[in-house]
């Protein structure tokens, strides 16, 4: 199953990359859920999120790897009953008036879990991630326009 969401922001690519590199941005990708950074090693940050999906509560662990170009690749630790594999990325493309942000997820469910059973929840998740990231980047664009530097203080 492949899901994708993209949007444009009126923020320079370098500023978007700086925001994407912040720990708080990764935590904010999972709104309305308790998420925390639990490990850091080199370019990798690991998050743990408590969630409720498909009528069950659980904990999801994700590894986020910062790429040299400012993009981020991520993968879920698939230790539960649903996913055999779940990976994704947040990539950035410079545009004339700002940056195109693309969030992609690719997943394969375990044998007895039909993809259609989780597609709706995953689509909702990618929409929430895009909304949270767009909100943060819009705030940064306003701050930069007002003369503030992007990053943790923005």
Backbone as JSON Lines, residues from 0, in Angstrom:
{"i":0,"aa":"X","n":[0.85,-1.16,0.0],"ca":[0.0,0.0,0.0],"c":[0.9,1.23,0.0]}
{"i":1,"aa":"X","n":[0.6,2.15,-0.9],"ca":[1.36,3.38,-1.01],"c":[0.43,4.56,-0.76]}
{"i":2,"aa":"X","n":[0.82,5.45,0.14],"ca":[0.07,6.67,0.42],"c":[1.01,7.86,0.26]}
{"i":3,"aa":"X","n":[0.45,8.95,-0.23],"ca":[1.26,10.14,-0.48],"c":[0.42,11.39,-0.25]}
{"i":4,"aa":"X","n":[1.05,12.41,0.29],"ca":[0.41,13.71,0.48],"c":[1.49,14.76,0.24]}
{"i":5,"aa":"X","n":[1.17,15.76,-0.57],"ca":[2.13,16.82,-0.8],"c":[1.44,18.18,-0.72]}
{"i":6,"aa":"X","n":[2.24,19.18,-0.37],"ca":[1.72,20.53,-0.27],"c":[2.88,21.5,-0.47]}
{"i":7,"aa":"X","n":[2.55,22.73,-0.84],"ca":[3.55,23.78,-1.04],"c":[3.48,24.79,0.09]}
{"i":8,"aa":"X","n":[4.64,25.29,0.49],"ca":[4.71,26.35,1.49],"c":[5.6,27.46,0.94]}
{"i":9,"aa":"X","n":[5.31,28.67,1.35],"ca":[6.09,29.83,0.9],"c":[7.25,30.06,1.86]}
{"i":10,"aa":"X","n":[8.07,29.04,1.96],"ca":[9.24,29.05,2.84],"c":[10.4,28.45,2.07]}
{"i":11,"aa":"X","n":[11.57,29.04,2.2],"ca":[12.75,28.54,1.5],"c":[13.06,27.1,1.94]}
{"i":12,"aa":"X","n":[13.59,26.33,1.02],"ca":[13.9,24.92,1.28],"c":[14.81,24.77,2.51]}
{"i":13,"aa":"X","n":[15.83,25.61,2.61],"ca":[16.76,25.52,3.75],"c":[16.03,25.74,5.08]}
{"i":14,"aa":"X","n":[15.07,26.66,5.09],"ca":[14.31,26.92,6.32],"c":[13.4,25.74,6.65]}
{"i":15,"aa":"X","n":[12.8,25.14,5.61],"ca":[11.97,23.96,5.83],"c":[12.82,22.81,6.37]}
{"i":16,"aa":"X","n":[14.01,22.62,5.8],"ca":[14.91,21.56,6.27],"c":[15.31,21.79,7.72]}
{"i":17,"aa":"X","n":[15.54,23.04,8.1],"ca":[15.91,23.35,9.49],"c":[14.77,22.98,10.44]}
{"i":18,"aa":"X","n":[13.55,23.27,10.05],"ca":[12.39,22.93,10.89],"c":[12.23,21.41,10.97]}
{"i":19,"aa":"X","n":[12.41,20.73,9.84],"ca":[12.27,19.27,9.81],"c":[13.33,18.59,10.68]}
{"i":20,"aa":"X","n":[14.44,19.24,10.89],"ca":[15.52,18.67,11.7],"c":[15.27,18.78,13.2]}
{"i":21,"aa":"X","n":[14.26,19.54,13.6],"ca":[13.97,19.74,15.02],"c":[13.25,18.52,15.63]}
{"i":22,"aa":"X","n":[13.61,18.18,16.85],"ca":[12.93,17.1,17.56],"c":[11.44,17.39,17.7]}
{"i":23,"aa":"X","n":[11.11,18.65,18.01],"ca":[9.7,18.99,18.22],"c":[8.86,18.76,16.97]}
{"i":24,"aa":"X","n":[9.46,18.9,15.8],"ca":[8.72,18.66,14.56],"c":[8.36,17.19,14.44]}
{"i":25,"aa":"X","n":[9.29,16.31,14.76],"ca":[8.99,14.87,14.69],"c":[7.9,14.49,15.68]}
{"i":26,"aa":"X","n":[7.96,15.05,16.87],"ca":[6.94,14.77,17.88],"c":[5.58,15.28,17.41]}
{"i":27,"aa":"X","n":[5.57,16.45,16.78],"ca":[4.32,17.05,16.3],"c":[3.7,16.31,15.12]}
{"i":28,"aa":"X","n":[4.45,15.42,14.48],"ca":[3.89,14.66,13.35],"c":[2.78,13.7,13.79]}
{"i":29,"aa":"X","n":[2.69,13.45,15.09],"ca":[1.67,12.55,15.62],"c":[0.78,13.34,16.58]}
{"i":30,"aa":"X","n":[-0.05,14.24,16.01],"ca":[-0.88,15.08,16.87],"c":[-1.9,14.26,17.67]}
{"i":31,"aa":"X","n":[-2.27,14.8,18.82],"ca":[-3.26,14.19,19.69],"c":[-2.84,12.82,20.21]}
{"i":32,"aa":"X","n":[-1.54,12.55,20.16],"ca":[-1.01,11.29,20.69],"c":[0.24,11.62,21.5]}
{"i":33,"aa":"X","n":[0.49,10.81,22.48],"ca":[1.66,11.02,23.34],"c":[2.9,10.46,22.65]}
{"i":34,"aa":"X","n":[3.77,11.37,22.2],"ca":[4.98,10.97,21.47],"c":[6.19,11.59,22.13]}
{"i":35,"aa":"X","n":[7.27,10.84,22.19],"ca":[8.52,11.37,22.74],"c":[9.71,10.78,22.01]}
{"i":36,"aa":"X","n":[10.79,11.53,21.98],"ca":[12.06,11.05,21.44],"c":[12.67,10.17,22.53]}
{"i":37,"aa":"X","n":[12.98,8.92,22.19],"ca":[13.52,8.01,23.2],"c":[14.98,7.66,22.98]}
{"i":38,"aa":"X","n":[15.52,7.99,21.78],"ca":[16.94,7.71,21.51],"c":[17.44,8.6,20.38]}
{"i":39,"aa":"X","n":[18.75,8.88,20.43],"ca":[19.43,9.63,19.39],"c":[20.78,8.96,19.14]}
{"i":40,"aa":"X","n":[21.1,8.78,17.87],"ca":[22.41,8.23,17.53],"c":[22.75,8.69,16.12]}
{"i":41,"aa":"X","n":[23.76,9.53,16.0],"ca":[24.13,10.07,14.7],"c":[22.97,10.86,14.1]}
{"i":42,"aa":"X","n":[22.58,10.53,12.88],"ca":[21.47,11.2,12.21],"c":[20.12,10.56,12.51]}
{"i":43,"aa":"X","n":[20.1,9.57,13.4],"ca":[18.86,8.84,13.7],"c":[18.27,9.3,15.03]}
{"i":44,"aa":"X","n":[16.95,9.52,14.98],"ca":[16.18,9.77,16.2],"c":[15.07,8.75,16.24]}
{"i":45,"aa":"X","n":[14.81,8.22,17.41],"ca":[13.78,7.21,17.6],"c":[12.68,7.78,18.47]}
{"i":46,"aa":"X","n":[11.44,7.61,17.99],"ca":[10.29,8.09,18.76],"c":[9.46,6.9,19.22]}
{"i":47,"aa":"X","n":[8.72,7.14,20.28],"ca":[7.75,6.16,20.77],"c":[6.43,6.91,20.94]}
{"i":48,"aa":"X","n":[5.37,6.35,20.36],"ca":[4.05,6.99,20.39],"c":[3.02,6.02,20.93]}
{"i":49,"aa":"X","n":[2.24,6.51,21.87],"ca":[1.09,5.74,22.35],"c":[-0.08,6.12,21.47]}
{"i":50,"aa":"X","n":[-0.8,5.12,20.95],"ca":[-1.88,5.39,20.01],"c":[-3.09,4.49,20.27]}
{"i":51,"aa":"X","n":[-4.16,4.84,19.59],"ca":[-5.35,4.0,19.57],"c":[-5.75,3.87,18.11]}
{"i":52,"aa":"X","n":[-5.77,2.64,17.61],"ca":[-6.13,2.38,16.21],"c":[-6.83,1.04,16.11]}
{"i":53,"aa":"X","n":[-7.78,0.99,15.21],"ca":[-8.53,-0.25,14.98],"c":[-9.11,-0.79,16.29]}
{"i":54,"aa":"X","n":[-9.5,0.13,17.18],"ca":[-10.13,-0.27,18.44],"c":[-9.17,-0.76,19.5]}
{"i":55,"aa":"X","n":[-7.87,-0.63,19.26],"ca":[-6.87,-1.11,20.22],"c":[-5.9,-0.01,20.59]}
{"i":56,"aa":"X","n":[-5.38,-0.1,21.79],"ca":[-4.32,0.81,22.21],"c":[-2.99,0.1,22.02]}
{"i":57,"aa":"X","n":[-1.97,0.89,21.73],"ca":[-0.66,0.29,21.54],"c":[0.43,1.34,21.57]}
{"i":58,"aa":"X","n":[1.63,0.89,21.32],"ca":[2.8,1.76,21.26],"c":[3.5,1.51,19.93]}
{"i":59,"aa":"X","n":[3.82,2.6,19.23],"ca":[4.54,2.49,17.96],"c":[5.91,3.13,18.11]}
{"i":60,"aa":"X","n":[6.92,2.46,17.63],"ca":[8.28,2.98,17.63],"c":[8.69,3.25,16.19]}
{"i":61,"aa":"X","n":[9.19,4.46,15.96],"ca":[9.66,4.85,14.64],"c":[11.1,5.3,14.72]}
{"i":62,"aa":"X","n":[11.88,4.96,13.68],"ca":[13.24,5.48,13.52],"c":[13.18,6.52,12.41]}
{"i":63,"aa":"X","n":[13.67,7.73,12.7],"ca":[13.74,8.81,11.73],"c":[15.2,9.07,11.41]}
{"i":64,"aa":"X","n":[15.55,8.99,10.13],"ca":[16.92,9.21,9.69],"c":[17.0,10.47,8.84]}
{"i":65,"aa":"X","n":[17.77,11.46,9.31],"ca":[17.96,12.7,8.57],"c":[18.89,12.43,7.4]}
{"i":66,"aa":"X","n":[18.5,12.9,6.23],"ca":[19.32,12.76,5.02],"c":[20.14,14.04,4.83]}
{"i":67,"aa":"X","n":[21.21,13.95,4.1],"ca":[22.09,15.09,3.86],"c":[21.41,16.26,3.15]}
{"i":68,"aa":"X","n":[20.34,15.98,2.41],"ca":[19.65,17.04,1.66],"c":[18.52,17.69,2.46]}
{"i":69,"aa":"X","n":[18.36,17.32,3.74],"ca":[17.32,17.9,4.58],"c":[16.06,17.05,4.66]}
{"i":70,"aa":"X","n":[15.94,16.05,3.8],"ca":[14.8,15.15,3.85],"c":[14.94,14.21,5.04]}
{"i":71,"aa":"X","n":[13.85,13.5,5.35],"ca":[13.86,12.55,6.45],"c":[13.23,11.24,5.98]}
{"i":72,"aa":"X","n":[13.88,10.15,6.25],"ca":[13.32,8.82,5.98],"c":[12.92,8.23,7.32]}
{"i":73,"aa":"X","n":[11.85,7.42,7.32],"ca":[11.43,6.82,8.57],"c":[10.94,5.4,8.35]}
{"i":74,"aa":"X","n":[11.0,4.63,9.43],"ca":[10.51,3.26,9.4],"c":[9.93,2.92,10.76]}
{"i":75,"aa":"X","n":[8.87,2.15,10.72],"ca":[8.22,1.69,11.95],"c":[8.86,0.37,12.36]}
{"i":76,"aa":"X","n":[9.07,0.2,13.66],"ca":[9.5,-1.09,14.18],"c":[8.23,-1.95,14.19]}
{"i":77,"aa":"X","n":[8.19,-2.93,13.33],"ca":[6.97,-3.73,13.12],"c":[6.97,-4.94,14.05]}
{"i":78,"aa":"X","n":[6.55,-4.69,15.29],"ca":[6.54,-5.74,16.3],"c":[5.13,-6.09,16.76]}
{"i":79,"aa":"X","n":[4.15,-5.6,16.03],"ca":[2.76,-5.84,16.42],"c":[2.04,-6.81,15.5]}
{"i":80,"aa":"X","n":[0.74,-6.68,15.44],"ca":[-0.09,-7.63,14.71],"c":[-0.46,-7.17,13.31]}
{"i":81,"aa":"X","n":[-0.21,-5.91,12.97],"ca":[-0.71,-5.37,11.71],"c":[0.35,-5.29,10.62]}
{"i":82,"aa":"X","n":[1.47,-4.64,10.9],"ca":[2.44,-4.33,9.86],"c":[3.58,-5.34,9.78]}
{"i":83,"aa":"X","n":[3.86,-5.75,8.56],"ca":[5.06,-6.53,8.28],"c":[6.2,-5.55,7.97]}
{"i":84,"aa":"X","n":[5.83,-4.44,7.28],"ca":[6.8,-3.41,6.93],"c":[6.07,-2.08,6.73]}
{"i":85,"aa":"X","n":[6.63,-1.0,7.29],"ca":[6.07,0.33,7.09],"c":[7.22,1.32,7.07]}
{"i":86,"aa":"X","n":[7.43,1.95,5.93],"ca":[8.5,2.92,5.76],"c":[7.92,4.19,5.14]}
{"i":87,"aa":"X","n":[8.7,5.25,5.18],"ca":[8.22,6.47,4.56],"c":[9.3,7.52,4.49]}
{"i":88,"aa":"X","n":[8.89,8.68,3.99],"ca":[9.82,9.79,3.87],"c":[9.08,11.11,3.85]}
{"i":89,"aa":"X","n":[9.81,12.14,4.22],"ca":[9.38,13.51,4.03],"c":[10.47,14.14,3.18]}
{"i":90,"aa":"X","n":[10.13,14.46,1.93],"ca":[11.12,15.02,1.01],"c":[10.76,16.47,0.69]}
{"i":91,"aa":"X","n":[11.77,17.21,0.29],"ca":[11.63,18.64,0.04],"c":[12.12,18.96,-1.37]}
{"i":92,"aa":"X","n":[11.35,19.76,-2.08],"ca":[11.72,20.17,-3.43],"c":[11.57,21.69,-3.52]}
{"i":93,"aa":"X","n":[12.68,22.36,-3.85],"ca":[12.62,23.82,-4.0],"c":[11.71,24.17,-5.17]}
{"i":94,"aa":"X","n":[10.88,25.16,-4.96],"ca":[9.97,25.67,-5.99],"c":[10.24,27.17,-6.14]}
{"i":95,"aa":"X","n":[9.71,27.76,-7.18],"ca":[9.93,29.18,-7.44],"c":[9.54,30.06,-6.26]}
{"i":96,"aa":"X","n":[8.41,29.76,-5.63],"ca":[7.91,30.6,-4.54],"c":[8.02,29.93,-3.17]}
{"i":97,"aa":"X","n":[8.83,28.9,-3.05],"ca":[8.94,28.24,-1.76],"c":[9.43,26.81,-1.89]}
{"i":98,"aa":"X","n":[8.71,25.9,-1.22],"ca":[9.12,24.5,-1.15],"c":[7.91,23.58,-1.26]}
{"i":99,"aa":"X","n":[8.06,22.51,-2.01],"ca":[7.05,21.46,-2.02],"c":[7.49,20.4,-1.03]}
{"i":100,"aa":"X","n":[6.59,20.06,-0.12],"ca":[6.82,19.04,0.9],"c":[6.01,17.82,0.51]}
{"i":101,"aa":"X","n":[6.67,16.67,0.45],"ca":[5.96,15.43,0.1],"c":[6.18,14.4,1.2]}
{"i":102,"aa":"X","n":[5.06,13.9,1.73],"ca":[5.1,12.83,2.73],"c":[4.62,11.56,2.03]}
{"i":103,"aa":"X","n":[5.42,10.53,2.1],"ca":[5.06,9.24,1.5],"c":[5.19,8.14,2.54]}
{"i":104,"aa":"X","n":[4.29,7.16,2.45],"ca":[4.37,5.96,3.29],"c":[4.11,4.75,2.4]}
{"i":105,"aa":"X","n":[4.88,3.73,2.64],"ca":[4.75,2.47,1.92],"c":[4.68,1.37,2.97]}
{"i":106,"aa":"X","n":[3.64,0.54,2.88],"ca":[3.5,-0.49,3.9],"c":[2.97,-1.8,3.35]}
{"i":107,"aa":"X","n":[3.35,-2.84,4.04],"ca":[2.81,-4.18,3.76],"c":[2.31,-4.75,5.07]}
{"i":108,"aa":"X","n":[1.05,-5.17,5.05],"ca":[0.46,-5.72,6.27],"c":[0.83,-7.19,6.41]}
{"i":109,"aa":"X","n":[0.62,-7.69,7.61],"ca":[0.86,-9.12,7.85],"c":[-0.18,-9.94,7.11]}
{"i":110,"aa":"X","n":[0.07,-11.2,6.97],"ca":[-0.7,-12.08,6.1],"c":[-2.21,-12.03,6.34]}
{"i":111,"aa":"X","n":[-2.65,-12.04,7.56],"ca":[-4.08,-12.12,7.83],"c":[-4.76,-10.76,8.02]}
{"i":112,"aa":"X","n":[-4.05,-9.68,7.67],"ca":[-4.6,-8.33,7.8],"c":[-4.75,-7.74,6.4]}
{"i":113,"aa":"X","n":[-5.98,-7.63,5.92],"ca":[-6.17,-7.04,4.59],"c":[-5.85,-5.55,4.6]}
{"i":114,"aa":"X","n":[-5.19,-5.07,3.55],"ca":[-4.79,-3.67,3.5],"c":[-5.97,-2.72,3.58]}
{"i":115,"aa":"X","n":[-7.11,-3.1,3.0],"ca":[-8.26,-2.2,3.05],"c":[-8.72,-1.93,4.48]}
{"i":116,"aa":"X","n":[-8.39,-2.84,5.4],"ca":[-8.79,-2.66,6.8],"c":[-8.01,-1.54,7.48]}
{"i":117,"aa":"X","n":[-6.82,-1.22,6.99],"ca":[-6.0,-0.19,7.62],"c":[-5.81,1.04,6.74]}
{"i":118,"aa":"X","n":[-6.22,0.98,5.49],"ca":[-6.01,2.09,4.57],"c":[-6.62,3.39,5.09]}
{"i":119,"aa":"X","n":[-7.84,3.35,5.58],"ca":[-8.51,4.55,6.09],"c":[-7.75,5.2,7.24]}
{"i":120,"aa":"X","n":[-7.32,4.38,8.19],"ca":[-6.56,4.9,9.34],"c":[-5.22,5.47,8.89]}
{"i":121,"aa":"X","n":[-4.57,4.82,7.93],"ca":[-3.29,5.32,7.44],"c":[-3.46,6.62,6.66]}
{"i":122,"aa":"X","n":[-4.54,6.71,5.88],"ca":[-4.81,7.94,5.15],"c":[-5.05,9.09,6.13]}
{"i":123,"aa":"X","n":[-5.79,8.8,7.19],"ca":[-6.03,9.81,8.22],"c":[-4.72,10.22,8.88]}
{"i":124,"aa":"X","n":[-3.83,9.26,9.13],"ca":[-2.54,9.55,9.76],"c":[-1.69,10.45,8.87]}
{"i":125,"aa":"X","n":[-1.62,10.16,7.59],"ca":[-0.79,10.98,6.71],"c":[-1.39,12.38,6.56]}
{"i":126,"aa":"X","n":[-2.71,12.49,6.6],"ca":[-3.37,13.8,6.55],"c":[-3.03,14.6,7.81]}
{"i":127,"aa":"X","n":[-3.05,13.94,8.97],"ca":[-2.72,14.61,10.23],"c":[-1.25,15.06,10.23]}
{"i":128,"aa":"X","n":[-0.37,14.21,9.72],"ca":[1.05,14.56,9.64],"c":[1.23,15.8,8.76]}
{"i":129,"aa":"X","n":[0.58,15.82,7.6],"ca":[0.7,16.94,6.67],"c":[0.15,18.22,7.31]}
{"i":130,"aa":"X","n":[-0.99,18.11,7.96],"ca":[-1.61,19.28,8.6],"c":[-0.7,19.86,9.68]}
{"i":131,"aa":"X","n":[-0.14,18.98,10.51],"ca":[0.75,19.43,11.59],"c":[2.02,20.08,11.04]}
{"i":132,"aa":"X","n":[2.59,19.47,10.01],"ca":[3.82,20.01,9.42],"c":[3.54,21.33,8.71]}
{"i":133,"aa":"X","n":[2.43,21.39,7.98],"ca":[2.07,22.64,7.28],"c":[1.85,23.77,8.3]}
{"i":134,"aa":"X","n":[1.17,23.47,9.4],"ca":[0.92,24.48,10.44],"c":[2.24,25.03,10.97]}
{"i":135,"aa":"X","n":[3.17,24.14,11.25],"ca":[4.46,24.58,11.8],"c":[5.24,25.39,10.77]}
{"i":136,"aa":"X","n":[5.23,24.95,9.52],"ca":[5.97,25.66,8.47],"c":[5.34,27.02,8.15]}
{"i":137,"aa":"X","n":[4.04,27.11,8.25],"ca":[3.37,28.4,8.03],"c":[3.77,29.38,9.12]}
{"i":138,"aa":"X","n":[3.86,28.91,10.35],"ca":[4.29,29.77,11.46],"c":[5.72,30.24,11.24]}
{"i":139,"aa":"X","n":[6.58,29.36,10.73],"ca":[7.97,29.73,10.46],"c":[8.02,30.76,9.35]}
{"i":140,"aa":"X","n":[7.22,30.58,8.3],"ca":[7.2,31.53,7.18],"c":[6.82,32.92,7.68]}
{"i":141,"aa":"X","n":[5.84,32.99,8.57],"ca":[5.42,34.28,9.13],"c":[6.53,34.89,9.98]}
{"i":142,"aa":"X","n":[7.22,34.05,10.75],"ca":[8.3,34.53,11.59],"c":[9.46,35.05,10.75]}
{"i":143,"aa":"X","n":[9.8,34.32,9.67],"ca":[10.89,34.75,8.79],"c":[10.51,36.06,8.11]}
{"i":144,"aa":"X","n":[9.28,36.15,7.67],"ca":[8.79,37.38,7.04],"c":[8.9,38.55,8.01]}
{"i":145,"aa":"X","n":[8.69,38.28,9.29],"ca":[8.77,39.3,10.32],"c":[10.19,39.57,10.8]}
{"i":146,"aa":"X","n":[11.16,38.85,10.25],"ca":[12.57,39.1,10.59],"c":[13.19,38.12,11.56]}
{"i":147,"aa":"X","n":[12.43,37.13,12.04],"ca":[12.99,36.14,12.97],"c":[13.68,35.02,12.2]}
{"i":148,"aa":"X","n":[14.66,34.4,12.8],"ca":[15.36,33.28,12.17],"c":[14.56,32.01,12.37]}
{"i":149,"aa":"X","n":[14.57,31.08,11.38],"ca":[13.88,29.8,11.56],"c":[14.62,28.92,12.56]}
{"i":150,"aa":"X","n":[13.96,27.9,13.02],"ca":[14.59,26.95,13.93],"c":[13.83,26.84,15.23]}
{"i":151,"aa":"X","n":[14.46,26.31,16.26],"ca":[13.77,26.03,17.51],"c":[13.09,27.24,18.14]}
{"i":152,"aa":"X","n":[13.64,28.44,17.96],"ca":[13.03,29.61,18.59],"c":[11.83,30.12,17.82]}
{"i":153,"aa":"X","n":[11.65,29.68,16.58],"ca":[10.54,30.18,15.75],"c":[9.23,29.57,16.12]}
